[in-house]
Amino acid sequence: MESIGSYEAKTHLPRLLKKVQDGQSITITKHGSPIAMLVPYKKTDPDKIKAVIEEMKRERKKHKLGEISIRQLVEEGRKY
């Protein structure tokens, strides 16, 4: 992954965007510390997202907590 300073990134943005369009990821730094990333855009597939949510719902029905609620588990966890 390429790393580039913020000033140089501003100056050469069109060139960097072309690299990202071609699939490369670029880290932008300021005084040597990473502050941002330019990454290729990934289009999400709504049908895939719905399928995953439905699968999670089916799995959730297989595992019961019994008499204890999620709220009780959260409150219990806060004690520690």
Biopython code that builds the backbone (N, CA, C, O; Angstrom):
import numpy as np
from Bio.PDB.StructureBuilder import StructureBuilder

atoms = [
    (1, "MET", "N", (0.844, -1.174, 0.000)),
    (1, "MET", "CA", (0.000, 0.000, 0.000)),
    (1, "MET", "C", (0.892, 1.241, 0.000)),
    (1, "MET", "O", (1.843, 1.347, 0.774)),
    (2, "GLU", "N", (0.566, 2.146, -0.864)),
    (2, "GLU", "CA", (1.330, 3.385, -0.987)),
    (2, "GLU", "C", (0.953, 4.347, 0.137)),
    (2, "GLU", "O", (-0.192, 4.365, 0.589)),
    (3, "SER", "N", (1.909, 5.136, 0.579)),
    (3, "SER", "CA", (1.694, 6.150, 1.596)),
    (3, "SER", "C", (2.148, 7.486, 1.018)),
    (3, "SER", "O", (3.175, 7.561, 0.343)),
    (4, "ILE", "N", (1.378, 8.539, 1.286)),
    (4, "ILE", "CA", (1.693, 9.845, 0.711)),
    (4, "ILE", "C", (1.322, 10.939, 1.704)),
    (4, "ILE", "O", (0.331, 10.814, 2.424)),
    (5, "GLY", "N", (2.106, 12.002, 1.747)),
    (5, "GLY", "CA", (1.826, 13.126, 2.635)),
    (5, "GLY", "C", (0.604, 13.906, 2.176)),
    (5, "GLY", "O", (0.266, 13.895, 0.992)),
    (6, "SER", "N", (-0.065, 14.587, 3.114)),
    (6, "SER", "CA", (-1.309, 15.288, 2.801)),
    (6, "SER", "C", (-1.112, 16.394, 1.766)),
    (6, "SER", "O", (-1.966, 16.577, 0.899)),
    (7, "TYR", "N", (-0.012, 17.128, 1.838)),
    (7, "TYR", "CA", (0.225, 18.199, 0.863)),
    (7, "TYR", "C", (0.388, 17.614, -0.539)),
    (7, "TYR", "O", (-0.185, 18.117, -1.506)),
    (8, "GLU", "N", (1.181, 16.544, -0.632)),
    (8, "GLU", "CA", (1.392, 15.913, -1.932)),
    (8, "GLU", "C", (0.088, 15.295, -2.441)),
    (8, "GLU", "O", (-0.179, 15.313, -3.642)),
    (9, "ALA", "N", (-0.718, 14.752, -1.536)),
    (9, "ALA", "CA", (-2.001, 14.173, -1.936)),
    (9, "ALA", "C", (-2.906, 15.236, -2.531)),
    (9, "ALA", "O", (-3.576, 15.003, -3.537)),
    (10, "LYS", "N", (-2.919, 16.412, -1.901)),
    (10, "LYS", "CA", (-3.740, 17.513, -2.410)),
    (10, "LYS", "C", (-3.250, 17.935, -3.785)),
    (10, "LYS", "O", (-4.049, 18.198, -4.683)),
    (11, "THR", "N", (-1.958, 17.999, -3.943)),
    (11, "THR", "CA", (-1.353, 18.452, -5.194)),
    (11, "THR", "C", (-1.568, 17.458, -6.335)),
    (11, "THR", "O", (-1.733, 17.856, -7.488)),
    (12, "HIS", "N", (-1.566, 16.166, -6.009)),
    (12, "HIS", "CA", (-1.633, 15.129, -7.044)),
    (12, "HIS", "C", (-2.911, 14.284, -6.955)),
    (12, "HIS", "O", (-2.899, 13.105, -7.309)),
    (13, "LEU", "N", (-3.996, 14.874, -6.491)),
    (13, "LEU", "CA", (-5.229, 14.123, -6.292)),
    (13, "LEU", "C", (-5.707, 13.386, -7.549)),
    (13, "LEU", "O", (-6.065, 12.213, -7.446)),
    (14, "PRO", "N", (-5.731, 14.007, -8.713)),
    (14, "PRO", "CA", (-6.197, 13.270, -9.897)),
    (14, "PRO", "C", (-5.375, 11.997, -10.173)),
    (14, "PRO", "O", (-5.936, 10.965, -10.539)),
    (15, "ARG", "N", (-4.072, 12.074, -10.000)),
    (15, "ARG", "CA", (-3.206, 10.907, -10.215)),
    (15, "ARG", "C", (-3.509, 9.827, -9.182)),
    (15, "ARG", "O", (-3.544, 8.641, -9.512)),
    (16, "LEU", "N", (-3.727, 10.232, -7.936)),
    (16, "LEU", "CA", (-4.036, 9.277, -6.870)),
    (16, "LEU", "C", (-5.391, 8.611, -7.107)),
    (16, "LEU", "O", (-5.547, 7.410, -6.889)),
    (17, "LEU", "N", (-6.369, 9.401, -7.556)),
    (17, "LEU", "CA", (-7.688, 8.838, -7.826)),
    (17, "LEU", "C", (-7.633, 7.807, -8.945)),
    (17, "LEU", "O", (-8.359, 6.814, -8.907)),
    (18, "LYS", "N", (-6.793, 8.029, -9.927)),
    (18, "LYS", "CA", (-6.618, 7.059, -11.008)),
    (18, "LYS", "C", (-6.064, 5.745, -10.450)),
    (18, "LYS", "O", (-6.512, 4.666, -10.836)),
    (19, "LYS", "N", (-5.083, 5.843, -9.536)),
    (19, "LYS", "CA", (-4.516, 4.644, -8.920)),
    (19, "LYS", "C", (-5.586, 3.890, -8.122)),
    (19, "LYS", "O", (-5.662, 2.663, -8.175)),
    (20, "VAL", "N", (-6.401, 4.634, -7.392)),
    (20, "VAL", "CA", (-7.459, 4.015, -6.597)),
    (20, "VAL", "C", (-8.488, 3.368, -7.524)),
    (20, "VAL", "O", (-8.977, 2.274, -7.246)),
    (21, "GLN", "N", (-8.811, 4.038, -8.612)),
    (21, "GLN", "CA", (-9.739, 3.489, -9.589)),
    (21, "GLN", "C", (-9.219, 2.164, -10.157)),
    (21, "GLN", "O", (-9.999, 1.276, -10.501)),
    (22, "ASP", "N", (-7.912, 2.049, -10.247)),
    (22, "ASP", "CA", (-7.279, 0.826, -10.748)),
    (22, "ASP", "C", (-7.150, -0.253, -9.668)),
    (22, "ASP", "O", (-6.614, -1.329, -9.934)),
    (23, "GLY", "N", (-7.639, 0.026, -8.449)),
    (23, "GLY", "CA", (-7.665, -0.987, -7.398)),
    (23, "GLY", "C", (-6.662, -0.818, -6.277)),
    (23, "GLY", "O", (-6.639, -1.628, -5.350)),
    (24, "GLN", "N", (-5.832, 0.209, -6.335)),
    (24, "GLN", "CA", (-4.812, 0.408, -5.299)),
    (24, "GLN", "C", (-5.383, 1.201, -4.125)),
    (24, "GLN", "O", (-6.238, 2.066, -4.319)),
    (25, "SER", "N", (-4.919, 0.915, -2.918)),
    (25, "SER", "CA", (-5.265, 1.690, -1.722)),
    (25, "SER", "C", (-4.093, 2.588, -1.353)),
    (25, "SER", "O", (-2.935, 2.193, -1.489)),
    (26, "ILE", "N", (-4.392, 3.788, -0.888)),
    (26, "ILE", "CA", (-3.352, 4.771, -0.572)),
    (26, "ILE", "C", (-3.617, 5.356, 0.809)),
    (26, "ILE", "O", (-4.732, 5.784, 1.105)),
    (27, "THR", "N", (-2.593, 5.371, 1.647)),
    (27, "THR", "CA", (-2.688, 5.980, 2.974)),
    (27, "THR", "C", (-2.175, 7.416, 2.883)),
    (27, "THR", "O", (-1.098, 7.665, 2.341)),
    (28, "ILE", "N", (-2.945, 8.344, 3.412)),
    (28, "ILE", "CA", (-2.536, 9.753, 3.451)),
    (28, "ILE", "C", (-2.044, 10.050, 4.864)),
    (28, "ILE", "O", (-2.713, 9.735, 5.848)),
    (29, "THR", "N", (-0.871, 10.656, 4.946)),
    (29, "THR", "CA", (-0.268, 10.944, 6.248)),
    (29, "THR", "C", (-0.129, 12.445, 6.470)),
    (29, "THR", "O", (-0.118, 13.234, 5.525)),
    (30, "LYS", "N", (-0.026, 12.812, 7.723)),
    (30, "LYS", "CA", (0.265, 14.200, 8.096)),
    (30, "LYS", "C", (1.357, 14.133, 9.144)),
    (30, "LYS", "O", (1.161, 13.561, 10.216)),
    (31, "HIS", "N", (2.490, 14.708, 8.842)),
    (31, "HIS", "CA", (3.669, 14.652, 9.709)),
    (31, "HIS", "C", (4.038, 13.206, 10.037)),
    (31, "HIS", "O", (4.464, 12.897, 11.150)),
    (32, "GLY", "N", (3.864, 12.317, 9.039)),
    (32, "GLY", "CA", (4.252, 10.917, 9.191)),
    (32, "GLY", "C", (3.220, 10.005, 9.835)),
    (32, "GLY", "O", (3.412, 8.789, 9.879)),
    (33, "SER", "N", (2.119, 10.579, 10.339)),
    (33, "SER", "CA", (1.069, 9.770, 10.964)),
    (33, "SER", "C", (-0.102, 9.580, 10.005)),
    (33, "SER", "O", (-0.559, 10.546, 9.395)),
    (34, "PRO", "N", (-0.589, 8.360, 9.864)),
    (34, "PRO", "CA", (-1.725, 8.121, 8.979)),
    (34, "PRO", "C", (-2.961, 8.887, 9.441)),
    (34, "PRO", "O", (-3.289, 8.882, 10.628)),
    (35, "ILE", "N", (-3.642, 9.541, 8.510)),
    (35, "ILE", "CA", (-4.863, 10.281, 8.861)),
    (35, "ILE", "C", (-6.060, 9.872, 8.013)),
    (35, "ILE", "O", (-7.202, 10.105, 8.408)),
    (36, "ALA", "N", (-5.817, 9.263, 6.848)),
    (36, "ALA", "CA", (-6.927, 8.874, 5.974)),
    (36, "ALA", "C", (-6.459, 7.814, 4.995)),
    (36, "ALA", "O", (-5.264, 7.596, 4.797)),
    (37, "MET", "N", (-7.444, 7.161, 4.391)),
    (37, "MET", "CA", (-7.141, 6.181, 3.354)),
    (37, "MET", "C", (-8.017, 6.443, 2.142)),
    (37, "MET", "O", (-9.207, 6.731, 2.265)),
    (38, "LEU", "N", (-7.413, 6.338, 0.982)),
    (38, "LEU", "CA", (-8.165, 6.336, -0.267)),
    (38, "LEU", "C", (-8.256, 4.871, -0.684)),
    (38, "LEU", "O", (-7.236, 4.220, -0.911)),
    (39, "VAL", "N", (-9.464, 4.363, -0.782)),
    (39, "VAL", "CA", (-9.658, 2.960, -1.139)),
    (39, "VAL", "C", (-10.687, 2.869, -2.261)),
    (39, "VAL", "O", (-11.547, 3.740, -2.386)),
    (40, "PRO", "N", (-10.605, 1.830, -3.067)),
    (40, "PRO", "CA", (-11.591, 1.667, -4.136)),
    (40, "PRO", "C", (-13.000, 1.528, -3.555)),
    (40, "PRO", "O", (-13.196, 0.909, -2.509)),
    (41, "TYR", "N", (-13.955, 2.104, -4.237)),
    (41, "TYR", "CA", (-15.353, 2.030, -3.828)),
    (41, "TYR", "C", (-15.881, 0.632, -4.111)),
    (41, "TYR", "O", (-15.676, 0.081, -5.193)),
    (42, "LYS", "N", (-16.567, 0.065, -3.118)),
    (42, "LYS", "CA", (-17.172, -1.255, -3.292)),
    (42, "LYS", "C", (-18.685, -1.098, -3.230)),
    (42, "LYS", "O", (-19.240, -0.696, -2.208)),
    (43, "LYS", "N", (-19.332, -1.414, -4.319)),
    (43, "LYS", "CA", (-20.785, -1.339, -4.349)),
    (43, "LYS", "C", (-21.347, -2.509, -3.555)),
    (43, "LYS", "O", (-20.936, -3.653, -3.748)),
    (44, "THR", "N", (-22.282, -2.221, -2.665)),
    (44, "THR", "CA", (-22.883, -3.277, -1.861)),
    (44, "THR", "C", (-24.051, -3.901, -2.614)),
    (44, "THR", "O", (-24.730, -3.237, -3.397)),
    (45, "ASP", "N", (-24.265, -5.156, -2.369)),
    (45, "ASP", "CA", (-25.349, -5.894, -2.998)),
    (45, "ASP", "C", (-26.486, -6.014, -1.990)),
    (45, "ASP", "O", (-26.371, -6.776, -1.031)),
    (46, "PRO", "N", (-27.588, -5.276, -2.183)),
    (46, "PRO", "CA", (-28.689, -5.310, -1.222)),
    (46, "PRO", "C", (-29.242, -6.714, -0.987)),
    (46, "PRO", "O", (-29.654, -7.034, 0.128)),
    (47, "ASP", "N", (-29.256, -7.556, -2.023)),
    (47, "ASP", "CA", (-29.763, -8.916, -1.859)),
    (47, "ASP", "C", (-28.867, -9.731, -0.930)),
    (47, "ASP", "O", (-29.356, -10.531, -0.133)),
    (48, "LYS", "N", (-27.550, -9.527, -1.036)),
    (48, "LYS", "CA", (-26.616, -10.222, -0.151)),
    (48, "LYS", "C", (-26.821, -9.784, 1.296)),
    (48, "LYS", "O", (-26.819, -10.607, 2.211)),
    (49, "ILE", "N", (-26.997, -8.496, 1.488)),
    (49, "ILE", "CA", (-27.202, -7.949, 2.836)),
    (49, "ILE", "C", (-28.474, -8.538, 3.441)),
    (49, "ILE", "O", (-28.474, -8.951, 4.601)),
    (50, "LYS", "N", (-29.553, -8.580, 2.667)),
    (50, "LYS", "CA", (-30.809, -9.148, 3.164)),
    (50, "LYS", "C", (-30.640, -10.621, 3.508)),
    (50, "LYS", "O", (-31.169, -11.088, 4.517)),
    (51, "ALA", "N", (-29.908, -11.355, 2.679)),
    (51, "ALA", "CA", (-29.692, -12.783, 2.932)),
    (51, "ALA", "C", (-28.923, -12.997, 4.231)),
    (51, "ALA", "O", (-29.243, -13.907, 4.996)),
    (52, "VAL", "N", (-27.929, -12.183, 4.483)),
    (52, "VAL", "CA", (-27.148, -12.303, 5.723)),
    (52, "VAL", "C", (-28.023, -11.990, 6.936)),
    (52, "VAL", "O", (-27.951, -12.685, 7.950)),
    (53, "ILE", "N", (-28.836, -10.964, 6.836)),
    (53, "ILE", "CA", (-29.721, -10.602, 7.948)),
    (53, "ILE", "C", (-30.703, -11.735, 8.237)),
    (53, "ILE", "O", (-30.942, -12.069, 9.397)),
    (54, "GLU", "N", (-31.269, -12.324, 7.191)),
    (54, "GLU", "CA", (-32.198, -13.436, 7.376)),
    (54, "GLU", "C", (-31.509, -14.635, 8.017)),
    (54, "GLU", "O", (-32.085, -15.300, 8.879)),
    (55, "GLU", "N", (-30.278, -14.910, 7.597)),
    (55, "GLU", "CA", (-29.518, -16.014, 8.194)),
    (55, "GLU", "C", (-29.251, -15.745, 9.681)),
    (55, "GLU", "O", (-29.332, -16.657, 10.504)),
    (56, "MET", "N", (-28.936, -14.498, 10.016)),
    (56, "MET", "CA", (-28.705, -14.142, 11.423)),
    (56, "MET", "C", (-29.984, -14.341, 12.240)),
    (56, "MET", "O", (-29.934, -14.818, 13.374)),
    (57, "LYS", "N", (-31.118, -13.975, 11.663)),
    (57, "LYS", "CA", (-32.390, -14.156, 12.364)),
    (57, "LYS", "C", (-32.671, -15.636, 12.600)),
    (57, "LYS", "O", (-33.128, -16.012, 13.679)),
    (58, "ARG", "N", (-32.402, -16.484, 11.597)),
    (58, "ARG", "CA", (-32.616, -17.926, 11.754)),
    (58, "ARG", "C", (-31.704, -18.497, 12.848)),
    (58, "ARG", "O", (-32.135, -19.312, 13.664)),
    (59, "GLU", "N", (-30.438, -18.058, 12.852)),
    (59, "GLU", "CA", (-29.493, -18.533, 13.873)),
    (59, "GLU", "C", (-29.920, -18.081, 15.259)),
    (59, "GLU", "O", (-29.799, -18.832, 16.227)),
    (60, "ARG", "N", (-30.416, -16.866, 15.355)),
    (60, "ARG", "CA", (-30.839, -16.328, 16.652)),
    (60, "ARG", "C", (-31.964, -17.166, 17.251)),
    (60, "ARG", "O", (-32.013, -17.367, 18.465)),
    (61, "LYS", "N", (-32.865, -17.654, 16.404)),
    (61, "LYS", "CA", (-33.978, -18.463, 16.895)),
    (61, "LYS", "C", (-33.512, -19.811, 17.432)),
    (61, "LYS", "O", (-34.200, -20.411, 18.258)),
    (62, "LYS", "N", (-32.371, -20.295, 16.985)),
    (62, "LYS", "CA", (-31.840, -21.584, 17.433)),
    (62, "LYS", "C", (-31.259, -21.508, 18.841)),
    (62, "LYS", "O", (-31.165, -22.529, 19.522)),
    (63, "HIS", "N", (-30.871, -20.323, 19.284)),
    (63, "HIS", "CA", (-30.180, -20.168, 20.564)),
    (63, "HIS", "C", (-31.020, -19.298, 21.499)),
    (63, "HIS", "O", (-31.181, -18.098, 21.277)),
    (64, "LYS", "N", (-31.544, -19.920, 22.535)),
    (64, "LYS", "CA", (-32.382, -19.209, 23.493)),
    (64, "LYS", "C", (-31.599, -18.914, 24.769)),
    (64, "LYS", "O", (-30.693, -19.658, 25.144)),
    (65, "LEU", "N", (-31.963, -17.820, 25.424)),
    (65, "LEU", "CA", (-31.314, -17.429, 26.669)),
    (65, "LEU", "C", (-32.051, -17.982, 27.883)),
    (65, "LEU", "O", (-31.579, -17.847, 29.012)),
    (66, "GLY", "N", (-33.179, -18.588, 27.661)),
    (66, "GLY", "CA", (-33.964, -19.085, 28.792)),
    (66, "GLY", "C", (-34.715, -17.946, 29.451)),
    (66, "GLY", "O", (-35.385, -17.163, 28.776)),
    (67, "GLU", "N", (-34.605, -17.852, 30.760)),
    (67, "GLU", "CA", (-35.349, -16.846, 31.518)),
    (67, "GLU", "C", (-34.626, -15.500, 31.590)),
    (67, "GLU", "O", (-35.216, -14.514, 32.033)),
    (68, "ILE", "N", (-33.384, -15.440, 31.172)),
    (68, "ILE", "CA", (-32.606, -14.204, 31.291)),
    (68, "ILE", "C", (-32.746, -13.374, 30.010)),
    (68, "ILE", "O", (-32.788, -13.917, 28.906)),
    (69, "SER", "N", (-32.817, -12.062, 30.175)),
    (69, "SER", "CA", (-32.957, -11.174, 29.023)),
    (69, "SER", "C", (-31.598, -10.582, 28.632)),
    (69, "SER", "O", (-30.639, -10.622, 29.403)),
    (70, "ILE", "N", (-31.546, -10.046, 27.446)),
    (70, "ILE", "CA", (-30.329, -9.366, 26.994)),
    (70, "ILE", "C", (-29.996, -8.219, 27.948)),
    (70, "ILE", "O", (-28.831, -8.013, 28.291)),
    (71, "ARG", "N", (-31.006, -7.480, 28.373)),
    (71, "ARG", "CA", (-30.812, -6.348, 29.289)),
    (71, "ARG", "C", (-30.144, -6.835, 30.571)),
    (71, "ARG", "O", (-29.231, -6.178, 31.071)),
    (72, "GLN", "N", (-30.576, -7.963, 31.108)),
    (72, "GLN", "CA", (-29.982, -8.501, 32.335)),
    (72, "GLN", "C", (-28.520, -8.879, 32.107)),
    (72, "GLN", "O", (-27.674, -8.657, 32.974)),
    (73, "LEU", "N", (-28.230, -9.441, 30.956)),
    (73, "LEU", "CA", (-26.828, -9.789, 30.650)),
    (73, "LEU", "C", (-25.970, -8.529, 30.565)),
    (73, "LEU", "O", (-24.840, -8.507, 31.053)),
    (74, "VAL", "N", (-26.505, -7.494, 29.949)),
    (74, "VAL", "CA", (-25.760, -6.225, 29.837)),
    (74, "VAL", "C", (-25.493, -5.658, 31.215)),
    (74, "VAL", "O", (-24.367, -5.268, 31.524)),
    (75, "GLU", "N", (-26.532, -5.609, 32.053)),
    (75, "GLU", "CA", (-26.379, -5.050, 33.400)),
    (75, "GLU", "C", (-25.397, -5.879, 34.213)),
    (75, "GLU", "O", (-24.604, -5.320, 34.972)),
    (76, "GLU", "N", (-25.430, -7.186, 34.073)),
    (76, "GLU", "CA", (-24.514, -8.058, 34.790)),
    (76, "GLU", "C", (-23.070, -7.784, 34.357)),
    (76, "GLU", "O", (-22.159, -7.761, 35.185)),
    (77, "GLY", "N", (-22.876, -7.579, 33.070)),
    (77, "GLY", "CA", (-21.551, -7.294, 32.541)),
    (77, "GLY", "C", (-20.990, -5.971, 33.030)),
    (77, "GLY", "O", (-19.774, -5.816, 33.144)),
    (78, "ARG", "N", (-21.862, -5.020, 33.318)),
    (78, "ARG", "CA", (-21.423, -3.707, 33.794)),
    (78, "ARG", "C", (-20.878, -3.754, 35.214)),
    (78, "ARG", "O", (-20.165, -2.844, 35.636)),
    (79, "LYS", "N", (-21.203, -4.788, 35.941)),
    (79, "LYS", "CA", (-20.735, -4.909, 37.336)),
    (79, "LYS", "C", (-19.231, -5.194, 37.391)),
    (79, "LYS", "O", (-18.576, -4.933, 38.400)),
    (80, "TYR", "N", (-18.699, -5.731, 36.297)),
    (80, "TYR", "CA", (-17.287, -6.152, 36.327)),
    (80, "TYR", "C", (-16.402, -5.208, 35.617)),
    (80, "TYR", "O", (-15.191, -5.423, 35.555)),
]
sb = StructureBuilder()
sb.init_structure("model")
sb.init_model(0)
sb.init_chain("A")
sb.init_seg("    ")
for serial, (resi, resn, name, xyz) in enumerate(atoms, 1):
    if name == "N":
        sb.init_residue(resn, " ", resi, " ")
    sb.init_atom(name, np.array(xyz, "f"), 0.0, 1.0, " ", f" {name:<3s}", serial, name[0])
structure = sb.get_structure()
